[in-house]
Amino acid sequence: MKYFATGLISALVSIFFMLAWLHYHPAQRVGKVDVLSILQAQQKQLESQVKPGMDEAAQKALIASATLFGKNLDLALGKVSAECGCVLLNSAAIVKDPSGSVLPDYTDRVRILMSAR
């Protein structure tokens, strides 16, 4: 009986500490963003602006536009991550998400922030 009581008390104390740990160290939230579709849309836009025989100033303007897009994408991803309080994964990096509903998709929110800039 003595060993049973000791085992029971040990189990209860262990469960208490495990629950306390989970309460104060919650799991990180994760969301996904389809970065490839955002980049492909930008690529199509840039391709439509490329003309044969463009002068150097127009080429530099396109390069500056692409650079600004990259910076704005980084800012938008950072803002969405801060808004949701989660880590964002590129949807191409997700190996298996059977129904597509396990991780919340923040692609549209990133697009909205990108269009506002």
The 8 nearest C-alpha neighbors of each residue, nearest first, counted from 0:
[[1, 3, 2, 4, 5, 6, 7, 8],
 [0, 2, 4, 3, 5, 6, 7, 8],
 [3, 1, 5, 0, 4, 6, 7, 8],
 [2, 4, 0, 6, 1, 5, 7, 8],
 [5, 3, 7, 1, 6, 2, 8, 0],
 [6, 4, 2, 8, 3, 7, 9, 1],
 [7, 5, 9, 3, 4, 8, 2, 10],
 [6, 8, 4, 10, 9, 5, 3, 11],
 [7, 9, 11, 5, 10, 6, 4, 12],
 [10, 8, 6, 12, 7, 11, 13, 5],
 [9, 11, 13, 7, 8, 12, 6, 14],
 [12, 10, 14, 8, 13, 9, 15, 7],
 [11, 13, 15, 9, 14, 10, 8, 16],
 [14, 12, 10, 16, 11, 15, 9, 17],
 [15, 13, 17, 11, 12, 16, 18, 10],
 [14, 16, 12, 18, 13, 17, 11, 19],
 [17, 15, 19, 13, 18, 14, 20, 12],
 [16, 18, 14, 20, 19, 15, 13, 21],
 [19, 17, 21, 15, 20, 16, 22, 14],
 [18, 20, 16, 22, 17, 21, 15, 23],
 [19, 21, 17, 23, 18, 22, 24, 16],
 [22, 20, 18, 24, 19, 25, 23, 17],
 [21, 23, 19, 20, 24, 25, 18, 17],
 [22, 24, 20, 21, 25, 19, 18, 26],
 [25, 23, 21, 22, 20, 26, 19, 27],
 [26, 24, 21, 22, 23, 27, 20, 28],
 [25, 27, 28, 24, 21, 29, 22, 23],
 [26, 28, 29, 25, 85, 86, 84, 24],
 [29, 27, 85, 86, 26, 30, 84, 83],
 [28, 30, 86, 85, 87, 27, 102, 31],
 [31, 29, 87, 103, 102, 104, 86, 88],
 [30, 32, 88, 104, 87, 90, 89, 105],
 [33, 31, 106, 89, 105, 90, 34, 104],
 [32, 34, 90, 35, 106, 36, 89, 31],
 [33, 35, 37, 36, 32, 89, 38, 90],
 [34, 36, 38, 37, 33, 39, 91, 89],
 [37, 35, 39, 38, 34, 33, 40, 41],
 [38, 36, 34, 40, 35, 39, 41, 33],
 [37, 39, 41, 35, 40, 36, 42, 34],
 [40, 38, 42, 36, 41, 37, 35, 43],
 [39, 41, 43, 37, 42, 38, 36, 44],
 [42, 40, 44, 38, 39, 43, 45, 37],
 [41, 43, 39, 45, 44, 40, 46, 38],
 [44, 42, 46, 40, 41, 45, 47, 39],
 [43, 45, 41, 47, 42, 46, 40, 48],
 [44, 46, 42, 48, 47, 43, 41, 49],
 [47, 45, 43, 49, 48, 44, 42, 50],
 [46, 48, 44, 45, 49, 43, 50, 42],
 [49, 47, 45, 46, 50, 44, 61, 43],
 [50, 48, 46, 47, 45, 51, 53, 58],
 [51, 49, 53, 52, 48, 47, 46, 54],
 [52, 50, 53, 49, 54, 48, 58, 47],
 [51, 53, 50, 54, 49, 55, 58, 57],
 [54, 52, 51, 50, 57, 55, 58, 49],
 [53, 55, 57, 56, 52, 58, 59, 51],
 [54, 56, 58, 57, 59, 53, 60, 52],
 [55, 57, 59, 58, 54, 60, 53, 61],
 [58, 56, 60, 59, 55, 54, 53, 61],
 [59, 57, 55, 61, 60, 56, 62, 54],
 [58, 60, 62, 56, 61, 57, 63, 55],
 [59, 61, 57, 63, 58, 62, 64, 56],
 [62, 60, 64, 58, 63, 59, 65, 57],
 [61, 63, 59, 65, 64, 60, 66, 58],
 [62, 64, 66, 60, 61, 65, 59, 67],
 [63, 65, 61, 67, 62, 66, 60, 68],
 [66, 64, 68, 62, 67, 63, 61, 69],
 [65, 67, 63, 69, 68, 64, 62, 70],
 [66, 68, 64, 70, 69, 65, 71, 63],
 [69, 67, 65, 71, 66, 70, 72, 64],
 [70, 68, 72, 66, 67, 71, 73, 65],
 [69, 71, 67, 73, 72, 68, 74, 66],
 [70, 72, 74, 68, 73, 69, 75, 67],
 [73, 71, 75, 69, 74, 70, 68, 76],
 [72, 74, 70, 76, 71, 75, 77, 69],
 [73, 75, 71, 77, 72, 76, 78, 70],
 [76, 74, 72, 78, 77, 73, 109, 112],
 [77, 75, 79, 73, 78, 74, 80, 72],
 [78, 76, 74, 80, 75, 79, 73, 81],
 [77, 79, 75, 81, 80, 76, 82, 74],
 [80, 78, 82, 76, 81, 77, 75, 83],
 [79, 81, 77, 85, 78, 83, 82, 84],
 [80, 82, 84, 78, 79, 83, 77, 85],
 [83, 81, 79, 80, 84, 78, 85, 77],
 [82, 84, 85, 80, 81, 79, 28, 30],
 [85, 83, 81, 82, 80, 28, 86, 79],
 [86, 84, 28, 29, 83, 80, 87, 30],
 [85, 87, 29, 80, 30, 28, 88, 84],
 [88, 86, 30, 31, 29, 85, 80, 32],
 [89, 87, 31, 90, 30, 32, 86, 92],
 [88, 90, 32, 91, 92, 31, 33, 34],
 [89, 91, 33, 92, 93, 31, 32, 88],
 [92, 90, 89, 93, 33, 35, 94, 34],
 [93, 91, 90, 89, 94, 88, 95, 31],
 [94, 92, 90, 91, 95, 96, 89, 88],
 [93, 95, 92, 96, 91, 90, 97, 89],
 [94, 96, 93, 97, 99, 98, 92, 101],
 [95, 97, 99, 98, 101, 94, 93, 100],
 [98, 96, 99, 95, 100, 101, 94, 93],
 [97, 99, 100, 96, 101, 95, 102, 103],
 [100, 98, 96, 97, 101, 102, 103, 104],
 [99, 101, 98, 102, 103, 96, 97, 104],
 [100, 102, 99, 96, 103, 98, 97, 30],
 [103, 101, 30, 100, 104, 31, 29, 99],
 [102, 104, 30, 31, 105, 100, 101, 29],
 [103, 105, 31, 106, 32, 30, 102, 107],
 [104, 106, 108, 32, 107, 31, 109, 103],
 [107, 105, 32, 109, 108, 33, 104, 110],
 [108, 106, 110, 109, 105, 111, 104, 32],
 [107, 109, 111, 105, 110, 106, 112, 79],
 [108, 110, 112, 106, 107, 111, 75, 113],
 [111, 109, 113, 107, 108, 112, 114, 106],
 [112, 110, 108, 114, 113, 109, 107, 115],
 [111, 113, 109, 115, 110, 114, 75, 108],
 [112, 114, 110, 111, 115, 116, 109, 75],
 [115, 113, 111, 116, 112, 110, 109, 71],
 [114, 116, 112, 113, 111, 110, 109, 75],
 [115, 114, 113, 112, 71, 111, 68, 75]]
